[in-house]
Amino acid sequence: MANLILLGTAAAIPDSEHENTYMALVAKQGTVLIDCVGTPPVRLAEAGIPLDSITDLLVTHFHPDHVSGVPLLLMNMWLQGRKTPLTIHGLKHCLDRVLRMIEDYACLTWPDFFEVIFNVLPEEEGVVVLEKEDFRLATSPMVHLIPTIGIRIESRPDGRAIVYSCDTEICDALRHMAKGADVLLQEAAGDSPGHTTAAQAGTLGRQAGVKRLLLIHYPLGEEIGRQMIADAEANFGAPVELATDLMTIEL
Ligand SMILES: [Zn+2]
């Protein structure tokens, strides 16, 4: 059985209790990190995830609140003596820029640096990126300010599904990806281009028939949080939760 552990839940501005949004899928065969921000070794240690358990890194899009921690992660893996390869998956737009960022730090030229493999994903719906014994992970292009992917993770024994919208407006690809999900982690950054409001998240969740709706990548503040929950629940027609840092979602 795999678990999705939320390492951060804030939109672009984090605070001491909410890192920028990123997460780890912890499975039998290893850990898949989804985006990488802040000081990843600190948050991963808090979540009990060893760096050497990470086999894959999936980068959703090239914005600082999603990928700015990649060079630090690589440096820390190298300092811990990593020998096994790391595969980084993402769209060409993002991978080109992540590679440039790594090259600017010259990481890959450091002595005995481990192999980093880049897997360019097509901008198509339902691209199966990883298929393991206990899960299948697929991506679909979303509608954001730059090329961006959302993610659907399905449990292989029973088909349970967790969907993470990533940063996006409501769009058909998101509706398809969210359909019938057991858990929808829907971004709720608010009313601005390339993003979703809590009210829209509620409507999407109801129309897609999702069982559990969590808002993620949201602006911080207690009053804002209460309003977002009220807005989302009014349209979802059932309780809605705010995702929190270090929350574990069982697949
Ligand atoms: Zn973002």
Residues whose N, C-alpha, C, O or C-beta is under 5 A from the ligand:
A	BS01	ZN	D65 D167
